[in-house]
Structures are given as C-alpha cells and as structure tokens.
Amino acid sequence: MNLRIAAIIPARMGSRRFPGKPLLDVRGLPMVEHVRRRALRCGRFSEVVVVTCDREIAEVIERYGGRWLLTSPTHPAATDRVAEAARALSCTHVVNIQGDEILVLGSDLERMVRAMEAEPSVPAWNAITPLERDEELRDPSVVKCVVSVSGRILCCMRDCSPLAGKVDGAWNPVRKVLGVLGYTRAVLESYPRLPRTPLELAEAIDQSRMLEHDVVLRGVEFSKGYPGINEPEDVAVVERYLAEDPVQQTALEELLRG
C-alpha cells in the first residue's frame, strides 16, 4: 500500500484555559510555528498544514511561508476540525499534531509514521509514554490511558488517583497520552458522524468518542513525555526544557535556522 501521510496541526485562539496561546512568543517564534517546523523536521509527511478557525493564526503561518486551511468555528473538538481539513488533502492517512505540542521531536514523529506503515489498516494510533511521577496520576491536565498487552488503548481518563499505590512502580498498565494521533482517512471521515459519547463529554477527551464506538486505537511509545503548553504556568516548564535539555537545545537550534 502506498501511504501518503499528511500532518495536520489544529490551532485556535479560543482556548478556555489559555486564550491566544497558539501565537504565544517562545524564543522569537509563535508556538504554532514551533510545532509546524518540528513537523517539517520529521521529513516523512506528504504535507504539513495548520488548520484553524482564526484568521490571525492563518496570517501568521502565511507570513512564515507555511500552508494553512480555515475551518468552521463550530467544531466541538479538535479531531472534528482535523477531519474537516483532511477532506481538502490528498492523503491516505493523517497525523494530528496538537498545536500546543511545542516540544515534539521529529524523531518521535518518525516513530508514529513507522507504526502506521507497519499496520496501515489499523484505524487509529495515539502517542503514549510512561508516567514519571505519582502526581501525574491525579493531575487532570495530564490525560492518561490504560494499555492492553498487545498495545491497544482500552480507555482514557484524567484522574487515576485511585490507582496510586495499587499498581507497580512503573505505573503499568497506565500510560500518559500525548497530543499526537494518527488515523486512516476512512476513520477520520467517519469521526464527525459518530454521536458524541458520555466519557468524551464528561472529560473532554476526543479519543473517548472513538473508544466508545469500538474504534481500535493503538498506542505508539514516544521517547519521552515532553510537556505541552495548556496553561500559563506551563510556559516556564517548557522554557526550562529548552534551556536545560540537550535534545531540546539541539532541536531548537535547528528550527530557529528555519
């Protein structure tokens, strides 16, 4: 099968927890441009497109020479926005890189592509990584999942505090969910037609809509669970990684060179 995997980066100004964050200046570049350049560094995508309902974001991406698509402002979830954009692209598969995944590595995106190439008929994939601290079990900003022995994601949730002290020291089989997902074109086209589900509505986790409708979601282990920027206090954490993590220092140098 000849796969054409497009990267789509959804971004919007109206974040409830951090309005306007896609255009947050980080080391001289808007956050969404950091993410776009990191997707380009992967070198495995047929195209990299930022999708948004906000013209301010589109204008910034255009200024940097990137491709963008305007989508409806009424989508209930980021995956619905990605599904609309995918209809305008020539691709067999899509990787959804959330616009706040500012520290995502091209080498980890390569892991996602390889997983999709190995099993192209799997409906959907999600980047996951081991937890690092007990506090993450109860942190609602960190989405967690339970993974089966075959690597299938069984459920997603925000609060796993009842498991504290009851699972092994590596928190198995719980994993942290990252904002990088893959889909076949067919499952992405069907996603907006699926009725919204109780767990999706209760916890605002897009993946729950797929899981509650029996869509197979495969976990893809990334090298590290680098944080995104969801709230203002996350900015300092990201800046610390950019200043102190050698891998992130190298990645930053490369993307700032354009």
C-alpha positions as CSV (number, residue, x, y, z in Angstrom):
1,M,0.0,0.0,0.0
2,N,1.4,3.4,-1.0
3,L,0.8,5.6,2.0
4,R,0.5,9.4,1.8
5,I,0.6,10.6,5.4
6,A,-0.3,14.3,5.9
7,A,0.4,16.2,9.1
8,I,-2.4,18.5,10.3
9,I,-1.8,20.9,13.2
10,P,-5.1,22.2,14.7
11,A,-4.9,25.5,16.5
12,R,-7.4,28.1,17.7
13,M,-7.3,31.3,19.7
14,G,-10.2,30.5,22.0
15,S,-8.6,28.1,24.4
16,R,-10.6,28.1,27.7
17,R,-7.5,27.7,29.9
18,F,-5.1,29.8,27.9
19,P,-6.7,32.1,25.3
20,G,-4.5,33.1,22.3
21,K,-1.8,30.5,23.2
22,P,-1.0,29.5,19.5
23,L,0.6,32.9,19.0
24,L,2.5,32.9,22.3
25,D,6.0,34.1,21.6
26,V,8.6,31.5,22.5
27,R,12.2,32.3,21.7
28,G,11.1,34.7,18.9
29,L,8.6,32.4,17.2
30,P,4.9,31.8,17.8
31,M,4.2,28.4,19.5
32,V,2.3,27.1,16.5
33,E,5.2,27.9,14.2
34,H,7.5,25.9,16.5
35,V,5.2,22.9,16.1
36,R,5.0,23.4,12.3
37,R,8.7,23.5,11.9
38,R,9.2,20.4,14.1
39,A,6.7,18.5,11.9
40,L,8.7,19.6,8.9
41,R,11.9,18.3,10.5
42,C,10.4,14.8,10.5
43,G,10.6,14.8,6.7
44,R,8.1,12.0,6.3
45,F,4.9,13.8,5.7
46,S,3.4,14.4,2.2
47,E,2.4,17.9,3.5
48,V,2.2,19.9,6.8
49,V,-0.8,22.1,7.2
50,V,-2.0,24.3,10.1
51,V,-5.8,24.3,10.4
52,T,-7.6,27.0,12.3
53,C,-10.9,28.9,12.5
54,D,-8.9,32.1,13.3
55,R,-7.6,34.4,10.6
56,E,-4.9,35.7,12.9
57,I,-3.3,32.3,13.0
58,A,-3.6,31.8,9.3
59,E,-2.0,35.2,8.6
60,V,1.0,34.3,10.9
61,I,1.5,30.9,9.2
62,E,1.4,32.5,5.8
63,R,4.0,35.1,6.9
64,Y,6.3,32.2,7.7
65,G,5.7,30.6,4.3
66,G,3.5,27.7,5.7
67,R,0.3,26.2,4.4
68,W,-2.9,26.8,6.3
69,L,-6.6,26.0,6.0
70,L,-9.6,27.8,7.5
71,T,-12.2,25.5,9.1
72,S,-15.6,26.1,10.8
73,P,-15.6,27.8,14.2
74,T,-18.3,25.5,15.5
75,H,-16.4,22.2,15.8
76,P,-16.9,20.6,19.2
77,A,-13.4,19.0,19.3
78,A,-10.0,19.3,17.6
79,T,-10.5,16.0,15.9
80,D,-13.6,17.3,14.2
81,R,-11.5,20.2,12.9
82,V,-8.8,17.9,11.6
83,A,-11.5,15.7,9.9
84,E,-12.9,18.8,8.0
85,A,-9.4,19.8,6.9
86,A,-8.5,16.3,5.7
87,R,-11.2,16.4,3.1
88,A,-9.2,19.0,1.3
89,L,-5.9,17.0,1.2
90,S,-4.7,14.2,-1.0
91,C,-3.7,11.6,1.6
92,T,-4.4,8.1,2.8
93,H,-3.6,8.8,6.5
94,V,-3.3,11.8,8.8
95,V,-1.2,12.6,11.8
96,N,-2.8,15.1,14.1
97,I,-0.1,17.1,15.9
98,Q,-1.8,19.3,18.5
99,G,-0.8,22.9,18.2
100,D,0.4,23.1,21.9
101,E,2.9,20.1,21.5
102,I,5.8,22.6,21.3
103,L,8.5,20.1,22.3
104,V,7.5,17.3,20.0
105,L,10.6,15.7,18.3
106,G,10.9,14.9,14.6
107,S,12.4,11.5,15.6
108,D,9.3,10.7,17.7
109,L,7.0,11.7,14.8
110,E,9.1,9.3,12.8
111,R,8.0,6.6,15.3
112,M,4.4,7.4,14.6
113,V,4.9,7.2,10.8
114,R,6.7,3.8,11.1
115,A,3.9,2.4,13.3
116,M,1.4,3.5,10.6
117,E,3.4,2.0,7.8
118,A,3.8,-1.3,9.7
119,E,0.0,-1.7,10.2
120,P,-1.7,0.6,7.7
121,S,-5.2,-1.0,8.2
122,V,-5.2,-0.1,12.0
123,P,-7.9,2.6,12.3
124,A,-6.1,4.9,14.7
125,W,-2.9,5.5,16.7
126,N,-2.0,7.7,19.7
127,A,1.4,8.6,21.1
128,I,1.9,7.5,24.6
129,T,4.8,7.5,27.1
130,P,5.4,6.2,30.7
131,L,4.4,8.3,33.6
132,E,7.2,9.9,35.5
133,R,5.7,10.9,38.8
134,D,2.9,9.8,41.1
135,E,1.4,13.3,40.9
136,E,0.6,12.7,37.2
137,L,-1.9,10.1,38.2
138,R,-4.2,12.8,39.7
139,D,-3.2,15.8,37.5
140,P,-6.3,16.5,35.3
141,S,-4.2,18.3,32.7
142,V,-2.3,15.0,32.0
143,V,-4.6,12.6,30.1
144,K,-3.9,9.0,30.9
145,C,-4.8,5.7,29.3
146,V,-4.8,2.0,30.1
147,V,-3.0,-0.1,27.5
148,S,-3.5,-3.8,26.9
149,V,-0.7,-6.4,26.5
150,S,-1.0,-6.0,22.7
151,G,-0.6,-2.2,22.8
152,R,-4.2,-1.3,22.3
153,I,-5.6,1.6,24.3
154,L,-8.6,0.5,26.3
155,C,-9.7,3.7,27.9
156,C,-8.7,7.3,28.6
157,M,-9.2,9.3,31.8
158,R,-7.9,12.4,33.6
159,D,-7.9,11.2,37.2
160,C,-6.2,7.9,38.1
161,S,-5.6,8.8,41.7
162,P,-7.5,5.6,43.0
163,L,-4.6,3.6,41.4
164,A,-1.9,5.3,43.5
165,G,0.0,2.6,45.4
166,K,-2.0,-0.2,43.7
167,V,0.0,-0.6,40.5
168,D,3.7,-1.4,40.1
169,G,6.4,1.2,40.4
170,A,6.3,2.0,36.6
171,W,2.5,2.6,36.9
172,N,1.8,-0.3,34.5
173,P,-0.5,-0.6,32.5
174,V,-1.2,3.2,32.8
175,R,0.4,5.5,30.2
176,K,0.5,9.2,29.6
177,V,-1.4,10.3,26.4
178,L,0.3,12.8,24.2
179,G,-1.3,15.2,21.7
180,V,-0.1,13.3,18.6
181,L,-2.6,11.0,16.9
182,G,-2.8,9.1,13.6
183,Y,-5.8,8.0,11.6
184,T,-6.7,6.3,8.4
185,R,-8.6,8.7,6.1
186,A,-11.7,6.5,6.4
187,V,-11.9,6.6,10.2
188,L,-11.2,10.3,10.2
189,E,-14.0,10.9,7.7
190,S,-16.4,8.9,9.9
191,Y,-15.4,10.6,13.2
192,P,-17.7,13.7,12.9
193,R,-20.7,11.4,12.2
194,L,-20.2,9.4,15.4
195,P,-22.5,10.7,18.1
196,R,-20.7,12.3,21.0
197,T,-20.3,9.9,23.9
198,P,-20.7,10.2,27.7
199,L,-17.0,9.9,28.6
200,E,-16.0,12.3,25.8
201,L,-18.4,14.9,27.1
202,A,-17.5,14.2,30.8
203,E,-13.8,14.6,30.4
204,A,-13.3,16.5,27.1
205,I,-11.1,13.7,25.6
206,D,-11.5,13.3,21.9
207,Q,-10.2,9.7,21.9
208,S,-13.1,8.6,24.1
209,R,-15.5,9.1,21.2
210,M,-13.5,6.5,19.2
211,L,-13.1,4.1,22.0
212,E,-16.8,4.2,23.0
213,H,-17.7,3.4,19.4
214,D,-15.3,0.4,19.3
215,V,-12.6,2.0,17.1
216,V,-9.3,0.3,17.7
217,L,-6.7,2.8,19.0
218,R,-3.1,1.6,19.0
219,G,-0.5,3.1,21.4
220,V,2.8,4.3,20.0
221,E,5.6,4.7,22.5
222,F,7.4,8.0,22.2
223,S,10.9,8.6,23.6
224,K,9.8,11.0,26.4
225,G,6.6,12.7,27.5
226,Y,7.6,16.3,26.9
227,P,5.0,18.7,28.2
228,G,2.9,20.9,26.0
229,I,1.5,24.4,26.9
230,N,-2.0,24.1,28.2
231,E,-2.0,26.8,30.9
232,P,0.1,29.9,31.5
233,E,2.2,28.1,34.2
234,D,3.3,25.6,31.6
235,V,5.4,28.2,29.8
236,A,8.1,28.2,32.4
237,V,8.3,24.4,32.3
238,V,8.8,24.4,28.5
239,E,11.4,27.2,28.8
240,R,13.3,25.1,31.3
241,Y,13.4,22.2,28.9
242,L,14.6,24.4,26.0
243,A,17.3,25.8,28.3
244,E,18.5,22.6,30.0
245,D,17.6,19.5,27.9
246,P,20.4,18.8,25.4
247,V,18.0,17.1,22.9
248,Q,15.6,20.1,23.1
249,Q,18.5,22.6,22.8
250,T,19.6,20.9,19.5
251,A,16.0,20.8,18.2
252,L,15.6,24.5,19.0
253,E,18.8,25.5,17.2
254,E,17.7,23.6,14.1
255,L,14.2,25.0,13.9
256,L,15.4,28.6,14.6
257,R,17.6,28.2,11.5
258,G,14.3,27.7,9.6
